[in-house]
C-alpha cells in the first residue's frame, strides 16, 4: 500500500468508480448557542457535498414550516439580475503583462431560486445511517512522523473521501475526486504525497488552487502534517510580494502551492520550471473553471513531465472538466462521495424585507442579538461589500471585509481578526464561499441572494461545521 508507481503515459482510460451511500438524516437545531467542535477528522469546511453517500436533492422536506421572519406564506420568487463582479486577479503577472485577463464564465442569471431552498430546520431526531469507514489513519502505513503529527492533532479516523482516496494515491494512480468543500480533500491528497516525498526527496509536488485564501490554508495544513520532517513549501499567489516568493522558490521547495495567475507568471519568468514536477494536484477545479482559468491550467499541465501522478478534486464534473481529465489523466480512478445538498446541522431561514430602504435597519436589528456572536455576511459586489462594512462600523459594529480588490496582506489580516474574535462580523464576496476554515461561525447571512443554488450551498457551508450547529439567513 505504501508503494508509489508513477503513471507511464498520459492517455484516457476507463474509470474505476468508488461510491458509498448514506441517506440524509434530519437534525433539530435546539438553541442559538454553539457547542464547541471536536471532530476527529479534518476538513476545510462543512459545506454539503456532491457525495455518494446518497441523499436526494429534493427540497420538499426543507421547505416545510413557516418562516421565522414575517409572514408564513411563501411568495413566488423568480430571482433577479444584479451587476456582476468579476474576480480580481490582483498582480498576477501574465494577466497584466501580456495576453489580458482570462474571460470569467458568465454568471447564470437564468437559474431561478425559490425561497423554499433557503428554509430548512436543522434536526437530530431522525436516525442517521453512518458512512462506513474501512480504515483508521494507522492502517495507511504512513511513516512514523506523519502518524505522530496526526496523533498530536487528535486525528484518528479519516473522512469518507480520505478513506477511499488515500490508498489509491499511495498506489501512484491518477484520481478524479468528486466531493465538496468540507469533506477533507486537503488531507486526502496532502498526507499520501508528504509520505511519498519524504521517502523519495527527488519527488516534487505542485498544487493549484482557485483562491489565495485556499492556497494559504493548504499550506497551513501541509506545515501541520509535515511538522519536523524537513520538508519545505512555497506559496505563490497574487496580491503579495513577488520578491519574497521568488526567494522562497530559490530554496527548491518540495511543495509549491499557488493560484493559476501567479504560478503562470512565475513560469514565464523561469522562477518555476514545470518539468521538475512529477506530481500535480488541482483543487476545486470547477471553481477555477468558473473563474476563467481553464486555459492557463491547460497550458501548465501540458508543460509537466509525461511521467507524473495527477490528482483532480472538484465538487462537480461539467463537460469541460471531463474533457480536461481525458486529456491529462491516465486511467484515473474516480472516487465520488455523495450526501445531501445541505448539512443537517445548518438551520436555514429567510428574512423578508418588503421595503428595500429598511434592509440595512433589519440587518442591524439582527446583529444586535448577542446570539449572533460570529457572523459572516455575503454581498454580491466588491463595492457593496465595502460600503456595507463601513456602514456597520459607523453604527458601532466591529466589522471587516474581504474581496478581490484587497491586497493579500489586508485579506489575511481581516481573516485573522475574524478568526481570533477581534472583529465579530466579516463581510465578503463569494471569494470567501469556498475553502475557508474558520471555527465557530454562528451565522451566515446572505445579504444579497446568490446567483445559483451551488453558490448558496458553498456560502452557508461556512457554518455548522463538525459537531457544531449553525444558522443561515437569506434576505429576500
C-alpha positions in Angstrom: 0.0 0.0 0.0 2.9 2.3 0.8 4.5 1.9 -2.7 4.1 4.6 -5.3 4.3 3.9 -9.0 4.3 6.8 -11.4 1.9 6.7 -14.4 3.6 5.7 -17.6 1.7 7.8 -20.1 -1.0 10.4 -20.3 -4.0 8.9 -22.1 -7.6 8.4 -21.2 -8.8 5.1 -19.9 -11.9 3.6 -18.3 -12.7 4.9 -14.9 -12.8 2.8 -11.8 -15.6 4.2 -9.6 -16.0 4.1 -5.8 -19.1 5.4 -4.1 -20.9 5.0 -0.8 -24.3 5.8 0.2 -25.9 7.4 3.2 -29.5 8.6 3.4 -29.7 12.1 4.7 -30.9 12.4 8.2 -32.5 15.3 9.9 -31.4 17.1 13.0 -33.1 19.6 15.2 -31.4 22.9 15.9 -32.1 23.3 19.6 -30.6 26.7 20.5 -28.6 29.6 19.2 -25.6 28.8 21.3 -22.9 26.7 19.6 -21.2 23.7 21.1 -17.5 23.5 20.5 -16.3 21.4 17.6 -14.2 18.4 18.4 -14.2 16.5 15.2 -11.8 13.7 15.0 -11.1 14.2 11.3 -10.1 17.2 9.4 -11.7 19.2 6.7 -11.7 22.7 5.3 -15.4 23.4 5.9 -18.6 21.6 6.4 -20.3 22.6 3.3 -22.5 20.0 1.7 -21.0 17.8 -0.9 -22.0 16.1 -4.1 -21.3 12.9 -2.2 -22.1 9.3 -2.9 -23.5 9.0 0.5 -26.8 9.3 -1.2 -29.5 11.7 -0.2 -31.9 13.1 -2.7 -31.6 16.6 -3.9 -35.3 17.3 -3.3 -36.0 20.4 -1.4 -39.5 19.4 -0.4 -38.6 18.4 3.1 -36.7 21.6 3.7 -39.4 23.9 2.6 -41.9 22.9 5.2 -42.7 25.2 8.1 -43.3 29.0 8.2 -40.5 31.5 8.1 -39.4 32.8 11.5 -39.4 36.2 9.9 -42.5 37.8 8.5 -45.5 36.0 7.0 -45.7 32.3 6.8 -46.8 32.3 3.2 -44.0 31.8 0.7 -44.5 34.1 -2.3 -43.4 33.1 -5.7 -39.9 34.1 -6.4 -38.4 34.5 -9.8 -34.8 35.6 -9.0 -33.3 38.8 -10.1 -30.3 40.2 -12.0 -27.7 42.2 -10.4 -24.5 43.7 -11.6 -21.8 41.1 -11.9 -18.4 41.3 -10.2 -15.6 39.6 -11.9 -12.9 38.1 -9.8 -9.8 40.3 -9.3 -6.5 38.7 -10.2 -4.6 41.4 -8.5 -1.0 41.5 -9.7 -0.9 38.1 -11.2 1.7 38.6 -13.9 0.5 37.3 -17.2 -2.8 38.9 -16.9 -1.2 42.3 -16.7 1.9 41.8 -18.7 0.6 40.0 -21.8 -2.5 38.4 -23.3 -5.0 40.1 -21.0 -7.1 38.5 -18.2 -8.9 35.2 -18.8 -12.5 35.6 -19.5 -14.5 34.6 -16.5 -17.5 32.4 -17.0 -20.7 34.4 -17.3 -23.0 34.2 -14.3 -26.0 32.1 -14.7 -28.8 34.6 -14.1 -31.3 32.2 -15.8 -31.4 30.0 -12.7 -34.4 30.7 -10.6 -34.1 30.3 -6.8 -37.2 29.7 -4.8 -37.3 30.9 -1.2 -38.2 27.3 -0.2 -34.5 26.5 -0.9 -33.5 28.9 1.9 -35.7 27.3 4.6 -34.8 24.2 6.4 -34.8 23.2 10.1 -31.7 21.5 11.4 -32.6 18.3 13.1 -31.1 15.5 15.1 -34.2 13.5 15.8 -34.1 11.1 12.9 -31.5 8.3 12.9 -28.6 8.8 10.6 -27.1 5.8 8.8 -23.3 6.2 9.3 -20.9 6.2 6.5 -18.8 3.0 6.6 -15.2 4.0 7.1 -13.0 1.0 6.4 -9.7 2.4 7.7 -8.0 4.3 10.5 -5.1 6.5 9.7 -2.8 4.0 11.3 -3.9 1.5 8.6 -2.4 3.5 5.8 1.2 2.6 6.7 2.3 6.2 6.8 5.8 6.9 8.1 6.0 7.4 11.9 6.4 11.2 11.6 3.1 11.6 9.8 1.3 9.3 12.3 2.8 11.3 15.2 1.6 14.6 13.7 -1.9 13.1 13.2 -2.0 11.9 16.7 -0.8 15.3 18.0 -3.9 16.8 16.3 -6.1 14.0 17.6 -7.0 12.8 14.1 -7.9 9.1 14.3 -10.5 8.4 11.7 -10.4 9.6 8.1 -13.3 11.2 6.3 -15.0 9.2 3.5 -13.0 10.9 0.8 -9.8 10.3 2.7 -10.8 6.7 3.4 -11.2 5.9 -0.3 -8.6 8.3 -1.9 -5.5 7.8 0.3 -4.9 4.1 -0.6 -5.3 4.9 -4.3 -3.0 7.9 -4.2 -0.4 5.7 -2.4 -0.6 3.2 -5.3 0.6 6.0 -7.6 -2.7 6.2 -9.6 -4.4 9.3 -11.0 -7.6 10.3 -9.3 -10.7 12.3 -10.0 -12.1 13.0 -6.6 -15.7 14.3 -6.5 -16.5 15.8 -3.2 -17.4 19.3 -1.9 -15.6 21.6 0.4 -15.7 20.4 3.9 -15.1 16.7 3.2 -11.4 16.6 4.0 -10.0 16.7 0.5 -6.9 18.5 1.6 -5.8 15.6 3.8 -6.8 13.1 1.0 -4.0 14.4 -1.2 -1.5 16.0 1.2 -0.9 13.1 3.5 0.0 10.5 0.9 2.0 13.0 -1.1 4.0 14.0 2.0 4.7 10.3 2.7 5.8 9.9 -1.0 8.1 12.9 -1.0 9.7 12.0 2.4 10.5 8.5 1.1 11.8 9.9 -2.2 13.2 13.5 -1.9 13.5 13.8 -5.7 9.7 14.0 -6.0 8.2 17.5 -6.3 4.6 18.5 -6.0 2.7 21.5 -7.4 -0.8 22.2 -6.1 -3.1 24.6 -7.9 -6.0 26.3 -6.1 -8.5 28.9 -7.2 -8.1 31.5 -4.4 -5.3 32.9 -2.3 -7.1 32.0 0.9 -7.4 28.4 -0.1 -3.7 28.2 -1.2 -2.6 29.6 2.2 -4.9 27.2 4.0 -3.5 24.2 2.1 0.0 25.4 3.1 -1.0 25.7 6.8 -2.3 22.1 6.7 0.9 21.0 4.9 3.0 22.5 7.7 1.0 20.8 10.4 1.1 17.4 8.7 4.8 17.6 7.8 5.9 19.1 11.1 9.5 18.2 12.0 10.1 16.3 8.7 12.4 18.9 7.0 10.1 19.2 4.0 9.6 22.7 2.6 6.8 24.5 0.8 6.3 27.8 -1.0 3.1 29.7 -1.5 2.8 31.6 -4.9 -0.3 33.8 -5.0 -1.2 37.3 -6.2 -1.5 40.3 -4.0 1.7 39.7 -2.1 5.4 40.5 -2.6 6.7 38.7 -5.7 10.3 39.2 -4.5 9.7 37.2 -1.3 8.0 34.4 -3.3 11.0 34.3 -5.7 13.3 34.0 -2.7 11.3 31.1 -1.4 11.3 29.4 -4.8 15.1 29.6 -4.9 15.2 27.3 -1.9 13.8 24.4 -4.1 10.7 23.7 -2.0 9.3 20.2 -2.2 5.7 21.6 -2.5 4.6 24.7 -4.4 1.1 25.8 -3.7 -0.4 28.6 -5.7 -3.1 30.2 -7.8 -3.1 29.9 -11.6 -2.3 33.5 -12.4 0.8 34.0 -10.2 2.0 30.4 -11.0 1.8 31.1 -14.7 3.7 34.4 -14.2 6.4 32.6 -12.3 6.7 30.0 -15.0 7.0 32.8 -17.6 9.8 34.4 -15.5 11.5 31.0 -15.3 11.3 31.0 -11.5 9.3 27.8 -11.7 10.3 25.0 -14.1 7.3 22.8 -14.5 9.4 19.9 -15.9 10.7 19.3 -12.4 7.3 18.3 -11.0 6.2 14.7 -11.1 3.0 15.3 -9.0 0.3 17.8 -9.6 -2.9 18.5 -7.7 -5.8 20.6 -9.0 -8.1 21.5 -6.1 -11.7 23.0 -6.6 -11.3 22.5 -10.4 -14.9 23.6 -11.1 -14.3 26.9 -9.2 -11.2 27.5 -11.4 -13.4 26.8 -14.5 -15.9 29.4 -13.3 -13.1 32.0 -12.7 -11.9 31.6 -16.3 -8.6 29.8 -15.5 -9.1 26.7 -17.7 -6.7 27.9 -20.5 -3.8 28.8 -18.1 -4.3 25.4 -16.4 -4.2 23.5 -19.7 -1.1 25.4 -20.7 0.7 24.5 -17.4 -0.4 20.8 -17.5 1.0 20.5 -21.0 4.4 21.5 -19.7 4.5 18.9 -16.9 6.5 15.7 -17.4 4.7 12.8 -19.1 5.6 10.5 -16.2 3.7 12.0 -13.3 0.8 11.5 -10.9 -2.2 13.8 -11.4 -5.0 14.4 -8.9 -8.1 16.3 -9.7 -10.6 17.3 -7.0 -13.9 19.0 -7.7 -17.4 19.3 -6.4 -18.9 18.7 -9.9 -17.7 17.3 -13.2 -19.0 19.5 -16.0 -18.2 18.6 -19.6 -15.2 20.9 -19.9 -13.6 19.4 -16.9 -14.3 15.9 -18.2 -12.5 16.9 -21.4 -9.6 18.1 -19.3 -9.4 14.8 -17.4 -9.5 12.7 -20.5 -6.6 14.8 -21.9 -4.3 14.9 -18.9 -5.1 11.9 -16.7 -4.1 8.3 -17.3 -6.7 5.6 -16.4 -8.0 7.7 -13.5 -9.8 6.2 -10.6 -13.0 8.2 -9.9 -13.9 8.5 -6.3 -17.3 10.1 -5.7 -18.7 10.9 -2.3 -22.4 11.8 -2.2 -24.5 13.3 0.6 -27.5 15.6 0.9 -27.5 19.0 -0.6 -27.1 20.9 2.6 -25.7 19.9 6.0 -28.3 18.8 8.5 -26.5 20.8 11.2 -27.5 24.1 9.5 -30.9 25.7 10.2 -31.9 27.8 7.2 -34.4 30.6 7.1 -35.3 33.8 5.3 -35.6 37.5 6.3 -38.4 39.1 4.4 -38.0 42.8 3.7 -40.9 44.5 2.0 -39.2 47.9 1.8 -35.7 47.8 0.5 -34.9 51.1 2.3 -35.4 49.1 5.6 -33.0 46.3 4.6 -30.0 47.8 6.5 -32.1 48.6 9.5 -33.3 44.9 9.6 -29.7 43.7 9.4 -28.8 46.0 12.4 -31.7 44.6 14.4 -30.5 41.1 13.7 -26.9 41.9 14.6 -28.0 43.4 18.0 -28.9 39.9 19.1 -26.0 38.5 21.2 -26.7 35.1 19.8 -25.1 36.3 16.5 -21.7 36.2 18.0 -19.6 35.4 14.9 -21.3 36.4 11.6 -20.2 36.0 8.0 -22.2 38.3 5.7 -22.2 37.8 1.9 -22.9 40.5 -0.6 -22.7 40.5 -4.3 -20.1 43.1 -5.4 -16.8 44.3 -4.0 -18.2 47.9 -3.9 -21.3 46.7 -2.0 -19.2 44.8 0.5 -17.0 47.8 1.2 -20.0 50.1 1.6 -21.8 47.7 3.9 -18.7 47.2 6.1 -18.2 50.9 6.5 -21.9 51.4 7.3 -21.7 48.7 10.0 -18.6 50.3 11.5 -20.3 53.7 11.6 -23.1 52.1 13.6 -20.7 50.7 16.2 -20.3 47.1 15.0 -16.8 45.5 14.9 -16.6 44.5 11.2 -14.1 44.0 8.5 -14.2 42.9 4.9 -12.5 40.7 2.2 -12.9 40.9 -1.5 -10.8 40.7 -4.7 -9.6 44.3 -4.7 -7.9 44.0 -1.4 -4.2 43.0 -1.2 -3.4 39.7 0.2 -2.0 41.1 3.4 -5.2 43.0 4.0 -7.3 39.9 3.4 -5.2 37.8 5.7 -5.4 40.5 8.4 -9.2 40.6 8.1 -9.4 36.8 8.3 -7.1 36.7 11.3 -9.1 39.3 13.2 -12.3 37.4 12.5 -10.8 34.1 13.4 -9.4 35.5 16.7 -12.7 37.2 17.5 -11.2 40.7 17.3 -14.0 41.5 14.9 -17.4 40.0 15.2 -18.6 40.4 11.6 -16.8 39.7 8.3 -18.4 40.9 5.1 -17.3 39.2 1.9 -17.9 38.5 -1.7 -18.0 34.9 -2.9 -14.2 34.8 -2.6 -14.9 33.5 1.0 -17.5 30.9 -0.1 -15.1 28.1 -0.6 -12.2 26.7 1.3 -12.2 28.9 4.3 -11.8 27.0 7.6 -12.9 29.3 10.4 -14.3 27.7 13.5 -17.4 28.7 15.5 -19.1 30.9 12.8 -22.6 31.1 14.4 -24.4 32.6 11.4 -24.1 33.1 7.7 -26.2 35.9 6.3 -26.9 36.3 2.6 -27.5 40.0 2.4 -27.9 39.5 -1.4 -29.3 36.4 -3.0 -26.6 34.2 -4.5 -26.8 33.7 -8.3 -27.0 29.9 -8.2 -28.0 27.2 -5.7 -24.4 25.9 -5.8 -23.2 29.3 -4.7 -25.8 29.2 -1.8 -24.6 25.8 -0.7 -21.0 26.9 -0.6 -21.8 30.1 1.3 -23.8 28.5 4.1 -21.2 25.7 4.4 -19.1 28.1 6.4 -21.2 27.5 9.5 -22.5 24.3 11.1 -19.1 22.6 10.8 -18.0 19.5 12.5 -20.2 18.8 15.6 -21.3 22.4 15.7 -24.6 23.8 14.5 -25.2 27.0 12.6 -27.9 29.3 11.2 -28.1 30.6 7.6 -30.3 33.6 6.9 -31.1 34.9 3.4 -32.6 38.4 2.8 -35.4 38.3 0.2 
